[in-house]
Amino acid sequence: MSTIFSKIISGDIPAFKVAENERFLAFLDINPLRPGHTLVIPKQEIDYFFDITPGDMAELMAFTSSVAKAIQVAFPCKKVGMTVIGLEVPHVHIHLVPMDGIADMNFSGPKLHPSMDELAAAAEKIKTARSSK
């Protein structure tokens, strides 16, 4: 099952990466709900979130937590919201969205359309915040 995320992992499609290790990757959503909206994925192709083994889930959540903490530093907000929807791409992905209210997590609302420069700057802010920890 090759997806757009598999192509990002392999480098066939560019992405604004904010964190990566041998098992997981975090990169900016190119049509974010808010600046700093990040996707976290396992590099292993898994379609359904609850098919992840408990041990892998714990590792994914630890990685996701480190990214969320960096997002909150880079984009000050009340909290970083997390959601797993998984309908649009058949590859597990966690959305991390800086939020100041519940409306900031409205996935059926309008998306932002930042420029490539704005996305690059946002990614750099998150990477810098993550490396300073």
ZADO-1210 file (C-alpha; in nm, 4 decimals, padded with zeros to 6 digits):
<atoms>
<atom x="00.0000" y="00.0000" z="00.0000" code="MET" pos="1"/>
<atom x="00.2055" y="00.2911" z="-00.1224" code="SER" pos="2"/>
<atom x="00.0625" y="00.6246" z="-00.0092" code="THR" pos="3"/>
<atom x="00.1655" y="00.9874" z="-00.0347" code="ILE" pos="4"/>
<atom x="00.3182" y="00.9454" z="00.3130" code="PHE" pos="5"/>
<atom x="00.5274" y="00.6503" z="00.1923" code="SER" pos="6"/>
<atom x="00.6578" y="00.8757" z="-00.0826" code="LYS" pos="7"/>
<atom x="00.7419" y="01.1461" z="00.1727" code="ILE" pos="8"/>
<atom x="00.9272" y="00.8893" z="00.3861" code="ILE" pos="9"/>
<atom x="01.1274" y="00.7682" z="00.0840" code="SER" pos="10"/>
<atom x="01.2076" y="01.1261" z="-00.0225" code="GLY" pos="11"/>
<atom x="01.0178" y="01.0985" z="-00.3512" code="ASP" pos="12"/>
<atom x="00.7918" y="01.3855" z="-00.2388" code="ILE" pos="13"/>
<atom x="00.9411" y="01.6774" z="-00.0440" code="PRO" pos="14"/>
<atom x="00.8062" y="01.7732" z="00.2972" code="ALA" pos="15"/>
<atom x="00.8766" y="02.0279" z="00.5673" code="PHE" pos="16"/>
<atom x="01.0168" y="01.7831" z="00.8217" code="LYS" pos="17"/>
<atom x="01.0314" y="01.8904" z="01.1856" code="VAL" pos="18"/>
<atom x="01.1466" y="01.5665" z="01.3538" code="ALA" pos="19"/>
<atom x="01.2571" y="01.2219" z="01.2457" code="GLU" pos="20"/>
<atom x="01.4082" y="00.9063" z="01.3832" code="ASN" pos="21"/>
<atom x="01.4429" y="00.5539" z="01.2485" code="GLU" pos="22"/>
<atom x="01.0735" y="00.4712" z="01.3153" code="ARG" pos="23"/>
<atom x="00.8734" y="00.7948" z="01.2979" code="PHE" pos="24"/>
<atom x="00.8492" y="01.1188" z="01.1024" code="LEU" pos="25"/>
<atom x="00.6854" y="01.4534" z="01.1791" code="ALA" pos="26"/>
<atom x="00.6240" y="01.7110" z="00.9068" code="PHE" pos="27"/>
<atom x="00.4052" y="02.0143" z="00.8490" code="LEU" pos="28"/>
<atom x="00.0591" y="01.9852" z="00.6994" code="ASP" pos="29"/>
<atom x="00.0772" y="02.1948" z="00.3811" code="ILE" pos="30"/>
<atom x="-00.2870" y="02.3046" z="00.4224" code="ASN" pos="31"/>
<atom x="-00.2925" y="02.3567" z="00.7985" code="PRO" pos="32"/>
<atom x="-00.5769" y="02.4497" z="01.0271" code="LEU" pos="33"/>
<atom x="-00.3338" y="02.6813" z="01.2074" code="ARG" pos="34"/>
<atom x="00.0347" y="02.7681" z="01.1669" code="PRO" pos="35"/>
<atom x="00.2415" y="02.4858" z="01.3126" code="GLY" pos="36"/>
<atom x="-00.0136" y="02.2112" z="01.2272" code="HIS" pos="37"/>
<atom x="00.2024" y="01.9001" z="01.2090" code="THR" pos="38"/>
<atom x="00.1479" y="01.5389" z="01.1049" code="LEU" pos="39"/>
<atom x="00.3231" y="01.2542" z="01.2870" code="VAL" pos="40"/>
<atom x="00.3454" y="00.9165" z="01.1141" code="ILE" pos="41"/>
<atom x="00.5090" y="00.5808" z="01.1674" code="PRO" pos="42"/>
<atom x="00.7464" y="00.4903" z="00.8858" code="LYS" pos="43"/>
<atom x="00.5894" y="00.1448" z="00.8784" code="GLN" pos="44"/>
<atom x="00.2844" y="00.1412" z="00.6523" code="GLU" pos="45"/>
<atom x="-00.0130" y="00.0828" z="00.8802" code="ILE" pos="46"/>
<atom x="-00.3612" y="00.1914" z="00.7727" code="ASP" pos="47"/>
<atom x="-00.5580" y="00.1785" z="01.0979" code="TYR" pos="48"/>
<atom x="-00.4397" y="00.3441" z="01.4187" code="PHE" pos="49"/>
<atom x="-00.5639" y="00.0621" z="01.6410" code="PHE" pos="50"/>
<atom x="-00.3654" y="-00.1969" z="01.4451" code="ASP" pos="51"/>
<atom x="-00.0464" y="-00.0571" z="01.5996" code="ILE" pos="52"/>
<atom x="00.0951" y="-00.2885" z="01.8656" code="THR" pos="53"/>
<atom x="00.0884" y="-00.1592" z="02.2247" code="PRO" pos="54"/>
<atom x="00.4690" y="-00.1279" z="02.2365" code="GLY" pos="55"/>
<atom x="00.4830" y="00.0616" z="01.9070" code="ASP" pos="56"/>
<atom x="00.1939" y="00.2808" z="02.0225" code="MET" pos="57"/>
<atom x="00.3902" y="00.3793" z="02.3331" code="ALA" pos="58"/>
<atom x="00.6927" y="00.4728" z="02.1211" code="GLU" pos="59"/>
<atom x="00.4746" y="00.6670" z="01.8760" code="LEU" pos="60"/>
<atom x="00.3134" y="00.8607" z="02.1620" code="MET" pos="61"/>
<atom x="00.6526" y="00.9436" z="02.3179" code="ALA" pos="62"/>
<atom x="00.7769" y="01.0772" z="01.9818" code="PHE" pos="63"/>
<atom x="00.4500" y="01.2667" z="01.9282" code="THR" pos="64"/>
<atom x="00.4732" y="01.4206" z="02.2763" code="SER" pos="65"/>
<atom x="00.8209" y="01.5577" z="02.2073" code="SER" pos="66"/>
<atom x="00.6972" y="01.7155" z="01.8842" code="VAL" pos="67"/>
<atom x="00.3860" y="01.8612" z="02.0533" code="ALA" pos="68"/>
<atom x="00.5992" y="02.0234" z="02.3236" code="LYS" pos="69"/>
<atom x="00.8169" y="02.1859" z="02.0576" code="ALA" pos="70"/>
<atom x="00.5103" y="02.3094" z="01.8688" code="ILE" pos="71"/>
<atom x="00.3795" y="02.4741" z="02.1858" code="GLN" pos="72"/>
<atom x="00.7099" y="02.6579" z="02.2315" code="VAL" pos="73"/>
<atom x="00.7330" y="02.7578" z="01.8643" code="ALA" pos="74"/>
<atom x="00.3662" y="02.8612" z="01.8359" code="PHE" pos="75"/>
<atom x="00.2501" y="02.9741" z="02.1809" code="PRO" pos="76"/>
<atom x="-00.1024" y="02.8466" z="02.2446" code="CYS" pos="77"/>
<atom x="-00.3183" y="02.7164" z="02.5278" code="LYS" pos="78"/>
<atom x="-00.2627" y="02.3537" z="02.4238" code="LYS" pos="79"/>
<atom x="-00.1603" y="02.1439" z="02.1295" code="VAL" pos="80"/>
<atom x="-00.4595" y="01.9395" z="02.0195" code="GLY" pos="81"/>
<atom x="-00.4187" y="01.5873" z="01.8887" code="MET" pos="82"/>
<atom x="-00.6513" y="01.3937" z="01.6648" code="THR" pos="83"/>
<atom x="-00.6400" y="01.0803" z="01.4551" code="VAL" pos="84"/>
<atom x="-00.8875" y="01.0703" z="01.1688" code="ILE" pos="85"/>
<atom x="-00.7266" y="00.8507" z="00.9055" code="GLY" pos="86"/>
<atom x="-00.9858" y="00.8649" z="00.6301" code="LEU" pos="87"/>
<atom x="-00.8085" y="01.0750" z="00.3698" code="GLU" pos="88"/>
<atom x="-00.4774" y="00.8822" z="00.3561" code="VAL" pos="89"/>
<atom x="-00.4609" y="00.5083" z="00.4408" code="PRO" pos="90"/>
<atom x="-00.1490" y="00.5493" z="00.6547" code="HIS" pos="91"/>
<atom x="-00.1675" y="00.6197" z="01.0285" code="VAL" pos="92"/>
<atom x="-00.1194" y="00.9884" z="01.0975" code="HIS" pos="93"/>
<atom x="-00.1653" y="01.2035" z="01.4018" code="ILE" pos="94"/>
<atom x="-00.2582" y="01.5693" z="01.3617" code="HIS" pos="95"/>
<atom x="-00.1004" y="01.8094" z="01.6125" code="LEU" pos="96"/>
<atom x="-00.2628" y="02.1526" z="01.6030" code="VAL" pos="97"/>
<atom x="-00.1764" y="02.4561" z="01.8170" code="PRO" pos="98"/>
<atom x="-00.5062" y="02.5629" z="01.9690" code="MET" pos="99"/>
<atom x="-00.6550" y="02.8342" z="02.1829" code="ASP" pos="100"/>
<atom x="-01.0123" y="02.7050" z="02.1522" code="GLY" pos="101"/>
<atom x="-01.2082" y="02.4051" z="02.0282" code="ILE" pos="102"/>
<atom x="-01.2858" y="02.5764" z="01.6961" code="ALA" pos="103"/>
<atom x="-00.9143" y="02.5536" z="01.6122" code="ASP" pos="104"/>
<atom x="-00.9634" y="02.1764" z="01.5669" code="MET" pos="105"/>
<atom x="-01.2478" y="02.2049" z="01.3145" code="ASN" pos="106"/>
<atom x="-01.1297" y="01.9877" z="01.0259" code="PHE" pos="107"/>
<atom x="-01.4354" y="02.0677" z="00.8151" code="SER" pos="108"/>
<atom x="-01.3592" y="02.4413" z="00.8293" code="GLY" pos="109"/>
<atom x="-01.1376" y="02.6372" z="00.5930" code="PRO" pos="110"/>
<atom x="-00.7686" y="02.5522" z="00.5753" code="LYS" pos="111"/>
<atom x="-00.4804" y="02.7953" z="00.5509" code="LEU" pos="112"/>
<atom x="-00.2681" y="02.8156" z="00.2359" code="HIS" pos="113"/>
<atom x="00.0768" y="02.9289" z="00.3517" code="PRO" pos="114"/>
<atom x="00.3569" y="02.9978" z="00.1092" code="SER" pos="115"/>
<atom x="00.6582" y="02.7694" z="00.0835" code="MET" pos="116"/>
<atom x="00.8616" y="03.0335" z="00.2688" code="ASP" pos="117"/>
<atom x="00.6055" y="03.0456" z="00.5503" code="GLU" pos="118"/>
<atom x="00.6092" y="02.6660" z="00.5789" code="LEU" pos="119"/>
<atom x="00.9893" y="02.6577" z="00.5821" code="ALA" pos="120"/>
<atom x="00.9953" y="02.9220" z="00.8582" code="ALA" pos="121"/>
<atom x="00.7359" y="02.7315" z="01.0621" code="ALA" pos="122"/>
<atom x="00.9323" y="02.4071" z="01.0309" code="ALA" pos="123"/>
<atom x="01.2494" y="02.5816" z="01.1389" code="GLU" pos="124"/>
<atom x="01.0758" y="02.7277" z="01.4456" code="LYS" pos="125"/>
<atom x="00.9607" y="02.3822" z="01.5561" code="ILE" pos="126"/>
<atom x="01.3005" y="02.2206" z="01.4883" code="LYS" pos="127"/>
<atom x="01.4732" y="02.4953" z="01.6856" code="THR" pos="128"/>
<atom x="01.2314" y="02.4571" z="01.9773" code="ALA" pos="129"/>
<atom x="01.2782" y="02.0790" z="01.9757" code="ARG" pos="130"/>
<atom x="01.6573" y="02.0988" z="01.9680" code="SER" pos="131"/>
<atom x="01.6696" y="02.3457" z="02.2573" code="SER" pos="132"/>
<atom x="01.5164" y="02.0888" z="02.4952" code="LYS" pos="133"/>
</atoms>
